Amino acid sequence: MGNRVYPPQPTIHAASCPTGPGGTPMSARSAYELYPFAFVHGLCFGPGTAAANADCIVVPAQFAPHTYRPAAAEELRPRDAVAPLCFVCRGNHAEPRIVVAR
């Protein structure tokens, strides 16, 4: 494990999505570079959106307080992270790894 702290990951929406307002506009490529483990809004953001490097909206994470649960999936265990990403928010809670309130 490395030393990178991952905050709770945002949700990426296509720029045309009605639930995306309030987020930060950017290109799909920039969003994936900044937030490699972001959630994607499945109703508006598909493989074509990413492949075309289309405009998107990045909406900040908003999760209820929860206990850190390390994800079992290998793709959510980046080598540069201080700990595996949380199953719930895809952040690693840093220390003390107990709750995240947003």
C-alpha positions in Angstrom: 0.0 0.0 0.0 1.1 3.5 -0.7 0.3 6.9 0.9 -2.4 8.4 -1.1 -5.6 9.4 0.6 -8.7 9.1 -1.6 -11.7 11.2 -0.6 -15.2 9.9 -1.2 -15.6 9.8 -4.9 -18.1 12.0 -6.8 -20.7 11.0 -9.4 -20.1 11.8 -13.1 -23.1 12.8 -15.2 -23.4 13.6 -18.9 -23.6 17.4 -19.3 -27.2 17.0 -20.6 -28.4 15.1 -17.5 -31.1 16.9 -15.5 -29.7 15.5 -12.2 -26.2 16.9 -12.9 -26.7 20.6 -12.1 -24.7 21.9 -9.2 -21.6 20.1 -10.2 -18.4 21.1 -11.9 -18.3 21.0 -15.7 -15.3 19.3 -17.3 -14.4 16.8 -20.0 -14.9 13.1 -19.5 -11.1 12.5 -19.7 -10.4 15.2 -17.1 -13.0 13.7 -14.8 -11.5 10.2 -15.0 -8.0 11.6 -14.4 -9.1 13.5 -11.3 -11.5 10.9 -10.0 -10.3 7.5 -11.2 -12.8 5.6 -8.9 -15.8 7.9 -9.4 -19.3 6.6 -9.7 -21.0 7.1 -13.1 -24.6 7.9 -13.4 -25.8 4.9 -15.4 -28.8 6.6 -16.8 -26.8 9.3 -18.7 -23.1 8.5 -18.7 -22.2 5.5 -20.9 -19.1 4.2 -22.7 -19.9 6.5 -25.7 -19.8 9.5 -23.4 -16.3 8.6 -22.1 -15.0 7.5 -25.5 -16.0 10.7 -27.1 -14.4 12.7 -24.3 -17.8 14.5 -24.1 -18.6 17.3 -21.6 -19.8 16.1 -18.3 -20.7 17.3 -14.8 -18.9 16.1 -11.7 -21.2 16.2 -8.6 -19.6 16.1 -5.2 -20.0 13.0 -3.0 -22.9 13.1 -0.5 -23.0 10.0 1.7 -24.7 9.4 5.0 -22.3 8.7 7.8 -21.1 5.1 7.5 -18.6 2.7 8.9 -15.5 2.1 6.7 -15.9 -1.2 4.8 -12.9 -2.1 2.7 -13.9 -3.2 -0.8 -13.0 -6.7 -1.8 -12.8 -6.0 -5.5 -9.2 -5.8 -6.7 -10.0 -2.7 -8.9 -10.9 -0.8 -5.7 -7.6 -1.6 -4.0 -5.2 0.9 -5.7 -1.5 0.3 -4.9 -0.9 4.0 -4.1 -3.7 4.2 -1.5 -3.1 4.2 2.3 -5.9 1.6 2.5 -8.4 -0.2 0.2 -11.2 2.0 -0.9 -14.5 1.9 1.0 -17.2 -0.3 -0.5 -19.8 2.5 0.2 -18.1 5.8 -0.8 -14.9 4.7 -2.6 -12.8 6.9 -0.4 -10.3 5.3 2.1 -11.4 7.4 5.1 -7.7 8.0 5.9 -7.5 8.0 9.7 -9.4 7.1 11.9 -11.3 5.3 9.1 -14.6 5.3 11.0 -17.2 7.6 9.4 -17.6 10.2 6.7 -20.3 12.8 7.0 -21.1 15.0 4.1 
